[in-house]
Amino acid sequence: MIRTDDRPWWQYPMVWMVLGGPAVVVVASFVTLYLAVTRPDPVVDVQYYQHGLDINQTLPGKKSMLPAMRGRDVANLPAEDVPESK
């Protein structure tokens, strides 16, 4: 026996489950596009590396501030340069 159903397609819940996912993705993509267009990224200064070097020149030249691989051997530091323990 063949069963016929006279309901239109939009009255089936499975149709809304199948179409709902892609519809949400399309709406989210338009929201993302809006955010990308209205809020541009800040421009990075072309001389960012030189500015970093300039900042490093203004830092105090204490031996205790050197990175570990470039001479921060606490055992060989003078007493006034030994970092305080926390």
Buried (B, 14 or more C-beta within 10 A) or exposed (E): EEEEEEEEEEEEEEEEEEEEEEEEEEEEEEEEEEEEEEEEEEEEEEEEEEEEEEEEEEEEEEBBEBEEEEEBEEEEBEEEBEEEEE
